Amino acid sequence: MRVLVASDPGSVGRDNEDWVHADERLVAVLDGATARTETGCIHGVTWYAHRLGSTVVDLARDCSTPLPQALAEAISRVAAEHQDTCDLDHPGTPSAGIGLARFRPGGLEYLVLGDVSLVIDQGGKLNVVTDDRVSRTAAAERAEADRHPIGSPGKTAALLAMKHAELAARNVPGGYWIAEADPKVVEHALTGSCQVSEQTRVAVLSDGAARAVTLGLLSWPNALELLRADGPAELIALVREAEAEDPQATRWRRNKCSDDATAVYVDGFKP
């Protein structure tokens, strides 16, 4: 079994708000949600993603514990770690998307919550599990933000308005769901399981790495082939090259020139 991993911060000198763990039993990719407003937390998004990631990995190692239960318990434990120092009821309290894949002989289980993508290729039959509910919120505010180039005052103001609209839709019916302080959000996670064979390939990507597909640079089958042949670092390098060609986001509309990017690729299963 082969497990390949790469993670790269969106900009030099800035903390990577993604977090990743990957081995032959378990993959976890967390994508900390960018904070554009106050959060009520003294720790920040990077701390939250790292603490939630390490906690859920510890719990999910026990294969008798369902992945939603492991995530719910991890959310509760991390909330307990900073409830005395931070306002966990603040609208902007730190949050993170998460993708989990747990392997067992002959099969895998998965969970996706927030904007992390999990791709399973069963010998040419592709299953892409992407939680795009956040991107369907604040439609008018997103359109306004897309009108402005990165670095302009208009972009900054529009992104702030978009963030407030997103936060109003966070973890409420009709909005989107993401890990923060309430373990009940796991009820809205995308979960499933499947058998694996020697032809199975699996990838888990934060949205910064998934730009290889969402920007139209590659199709999912081509992205998997690049991951297989050259590894996750090359996929991220392709994204970085496109971002550098369009620093103001006038060709490929986006909120940040470069986002934190994390990709895991797994193949070589022996059922």
HELIX and SHEET records of a PDB file:
HELIX    1   1 VAL A   45  ALA A   60  1                                  16    
HELIX    2   2 LEU A   67  HIS A   82  1                                  16    
HELIX    3   3 VAL A  134  ARG A  136  5                                   3    
HELIX    4   4 ALA A  139  ASP A  146  1                                   8    
HELIX    5   5 PRO A  153  ALA A  169  1                                  17    
HELIX    6   6 PRO A  183  HIS A  188  5                                   6    
HELIX    7   7 ASP A  207  THR A  214  1                                   8    
HELIX    8   8 TRP A  220  ASP A  230  1                                  11    
HELIX    9   9 PRO A  232  GLU A  245  1                                  14    
SHEET    1   A 5 ARG A   2  ASP A   8  0                                        
SHEET    2   A 5 ALA A 261  ASP A 267 -1                                        
SHEET    3   A 5 THR A 200  SER A 206 -1                                        
SHEET    4   A 5 VAL A 116  GLN A 122 -1                                        
SHEET    5   A 5 LYS A 125  THR A 130 -1                                        
SHEET    1   B 5 ASP A  18  ALA A  22  0                                        
SHEET    2   B 5 LEU A  26  GLY A  32 -1                                        
SHEET    3   B 5 ALA A  96  ARG A 104 -1                                        
SHEET    4   B 5 GLY A 107  LEU A 113 -1                                        
SHEET    5   B 5 LEU A 190  GLN A 195 -1                                        
END                                                                             
